[in-house]
Amino acid sequence: MTSEQRTQISRSFSSVNVQPLTNVEFSVSVGSTVPTSVTTLYDCPETVRSILTGLPECKYIVVRDQVVILEPRTRRIVTVIERRG
């Protein structure tokens, strides 16, 4: 993913109003799996899905100040973006 794409994705999430998770007991890094104890996964904005063309479905959670994008069937983290705004 290019830095421009990361910026576009970050902008896409700047206006979402999602309660961030603050007490997580899993690694927030690409390739890690979000445990099933995290029950609410949010649909990615359309602009994000258009940038992440290799991902058929896109869900996300917010952990502290990071947007964590994951593949919902496997719950595997595909990218982590710093949240701005």
Order of alpha helices (4+ residues) and beta strands (2+ residues): alpha-beta-alpha-beta-beta-beta
